[in-house]
């Protein structure tokens, strides 16, 4: 729950404040489908940003742990998001939302949430790019830009995924300098049988200003199997 608690009058007001014992309601939204073209869906409310390869829901992840990159990502947001599929291979989304993990704090500071994805079933290739950008605070210049690119390639029983993340925020801590963090996270898996898969995850995460993990400028490396 501590990863998905939203700022404002939402999760932090459900129980006594605690980083580890509180609860979170990461999604509460309405989705409307309109038969326009290939189909336009509109999501209104509080929902996952879904910008990363890893997911908040544990059942969607191969690993029981999360990467540094995932824990530094915007996981939830509030607003309106439009999704449109273009044929069988292309899709896009565009929305006006609040800042990262924000329910209704600083409502004057709005973000764009957008992305495009492509997949080819014959070649087993998928590509996606997502961005989120806007002012983190409504009362000062605090522009945050977050970018994620994910490439997937299936080769028989092998699956290779490469995720790249880049983020930059001005006046990140209200008083101090700008912050920048970025990462590369490769995933490799092999389907040995229908019931068994082997996997390996590597990571390089650069916290250029010590903003995300409070350890000063640092590189973080990890290998998970």
FENHUFEN-V184611 format. One record per residue. N is the residue number from 1. SS is DSSP state (H for helix, E for strand, - for the rest). PSI is psi in whole degrees, 0 to 359 (none if undefined). Layout:
n->N ss->SS psi->PSI
n->N ss->SS psi->PSI
This chain:
n->1 ss->- psi->330
n->2 ss->- psi->338
n->3 ss->- psi->334
n->4 ss->- psi->12
n->5 ss->- psi->133
n->6 ss->- psi->147
n->7 ss->E psi->155
n->8 ss->- psi->196
n->9 ss->- psi->71
n->10 ss->- psi->253
n->11 ss->H psi->318
n->12 ss->H psi->350
n->13 ss->H psi->5
n->14 ss->- psi->325
n->15 ss->- psi->178
n->16 ss->- psi->143
n->17 ss->- psi->130
n->18 ss->- psi->134
n->19 ss->- psi->338
n->20 ss->- psi->338
n->21 ss->- psi->2
n->22 ss->- psi->178
n->23 ss->- psi->167
n->24 ss->- psi->142
n->25 ss->- psi->84
n->26 ss->- psi->342
n->27 ss->- psi->133
n->28 ss->E psi->95
n->29 ss->E psi->166
n->30 ss->E psi->138
n->31 ss->E psi->130
n->32 ss->E psi->132
n->33 ss->E psi->133
n->34 ss->E psi->130
n->35 ss->- psi->63
n->36 ss->- psi->120
n->37 ss->- psi->235
n->38 ss->- psi->356
n->39 ss->- psi->123
n->40 ss->E psi->123
n->41 ss->E psi->142
n->42 ss->E psi->124
n->43 ss->E psi->129
n->44 ss->E psi->122
n->45 ss->E psi->216
n->46 ss->E psi->126
n->47 ss->E psi->170
n->48 ss->E psi->145
n->49 ss->- psi->330
n->50 ss->- psi->47
n->51 ss->- psi->346
n->52 ss->- psi->163
n->53 ss->- psi->318
n->54 ss->- psi->155
n->55 ss->- psi->159
n->56 ss->- psi->318
n->57 ss->- psi->121
n->58 ss->H psi->328
n->59 ss->H psi->345
n->60 ss->H psi->357
n->61 ss->- psi->144
n->62 ss->- psi->323
n->63 ss->- psi->149
n->64 ss->- psi->341
n->65 ss->- psi->170
n->66 ss->- psi->157
n->67 ss->- psi->161
n->68 ss->H psi->320
n->69 ss->H psi->316
n->70 ss->H psi->316
n->71 ss->H psi->344
n->72 ss->- psi->8
n->73 ss->- psi->157
n->74 ss->- psi->116
n->75 ss->- psi->326
n->76 ss->E psi->163
n->77 ss->E psi->174
n->78 ss->E psi->136
n->79 ss->E psi->218
n->80 ss->E psi->132
n->81 ss->E psi->126
n->82 ss->E psi->134
n->83 ss->E psi->134
n->84 ss->E psi->128
n->85 ss->E psi->137
n->86 ss->E psi->96
n->87 ss->- psi->203
n->88 ss->- psi->350
n->89 ss->- psi->330
n->90 ss->E psi->152
n->91 ss->E psi->158
n->92 ss->E psi->160
n->93 ss->E psi->152
n->94 ss->E psi->134
n->95 ss->E psi->165
n->96 ss->E psi->118
n->97 ss->E psi->171
n->98 ss->- psi->181
n->99 ss->- psi->182
n->100 ss->- psi->132
n->101 ss->- psi->50
n->102 ss->E psi->128
n->103 ss->- psi->298
n->104 ss->- psi->24
n->105 ss->- psi->142
n->106 ss->- psi->60
n->107 ss->- psi->349
n->108 ss->- psi->352
n->109 ss->- psi->98
n->110 ss->- psi->155
n->111 ss->E psi->154
n->112 ss->E psi->142
n->113 ss->E psi->116
n->114 ss->E psi->163
n->115 ss->E psi->166
n->116 ss->E psi->144
n->117 ss->E psi->154
n->118 ss->E psi->140
n->119 ss->E psi->146
n->120 ss->E psi->108
n->121 ss->- psi->327
n->122 ss->- psi->316
n->123 ss->- psi->347
n->124 ss->- psi->28
n->125 ss->E psi->138
n->126 ss->E psi->140
n->127 ss->E psi->140
n->128 ss->E psi->146
n->129 ss->E psi->131
n->130 ss->E psi->145
n->131 ss->E psi->152
n->132 ss->E psi->127
n->133 ss->E psi->145
n->134 ss->E psi->184
n->135 ss->E psi->127
n->136 ss->- psi->323
n->137 ss->- psi->147
n->138 ss->- psi->344
n->139 ss->- psi->2
n->140 ss->- psi->165
n->141 ss->- psi->118
n->142 ss->- psi->48
n->143 ss->E psi->130
n->144 ss->E psi->129
n->145 ss->E psi->126
n->146 ss->E psi->132
n->147 ss->E psi->136
n->148 ss->E psi->133
n->149 ss->E psi->133
n->150 ss->E psi->128
n->151 ss->E psi->134
n->152 ss->E psi->139
n->153 ss->E psi->124
n->154 ss->E psi->129
n->155 ss->E psi->88
n->156 ss->- psi->240
n->157 ss->- psi->356
n->158 ss->E psi->144
n->159 ss->E psi->128
n->160 ss->E psi->129
n->161 ss->E psi->137
n->162 ss->E psi->124
n->163 ss->E psi->133
n->164 ss->E psi->134
n->165 ss->E psi->139
n->166 ss->E psi->131
n->167 ss->E psi->143
n->168 ss->E psi->132
n->169 ss->E psi->129
n->170 ss->- psi->145
n->171 ss->- psi->55
n->172 ss->- psi->327
n->173 ss->- psi->28
n->174 ss->- psi->328
n->175 ss->- psi->330
n->176 ss->- psi->207
n->177 ss->- psi->180
n->178 ss->- psi->160
n->179 ss->E psi->149
n->180 ss->E psi->134
n->181 ss->E psi->150
n->182 ss->E psi->163
n->183 ss->E psi->162
n->184 ss->E psi->129
n->185 ss->E psi->105
n->186 ss->E psi->144
n->187 ss->E psi->135
n->188 ss->E psi->131
n->189 ss->E psi->155
n->190 ss->E psi->124
n->191 ss->E psi->99
n->192 ss->- psi->316
n->193 ss->- psi->180
n->194 ss->- psi->336
n->195 ss->- psi->352
n->196 ss->- psi->132
n->197 ss->E psi->141
n->198 ss->E psi->141
n->199 ss->E psi->155
n->200 ss->E psi->131
n->201 ss->E psi->132
n->202 ss->E psi->165
n->203 ss->E psi->141
n->204 ss->E psi->121
n->205 ss->E psi->127
n->206 ss->E psi->115
n->207 ss->E psi->89
n->208 ss->- psi->336
n->209 ss->- psi->6
n->210 ss->- psi->20
n->211 ss->- psi->323
n->212 ss->- psi->329
n->213 ss->- psi->8
n->214 ss->- psi->34
n->215 ss->- psi->23
n->216 ss->- psi->181
n->217 ss->- psi->126
n->218 ss->E psi->154
n->219 ss->E psi->141
n->220 ss->E psi->131
n->221 ss->E psi->143
n->222 ss->E psi->145
n->223 ss->E psi->129
n->224 ss->E psi->135
n->225 ss->- psi->none
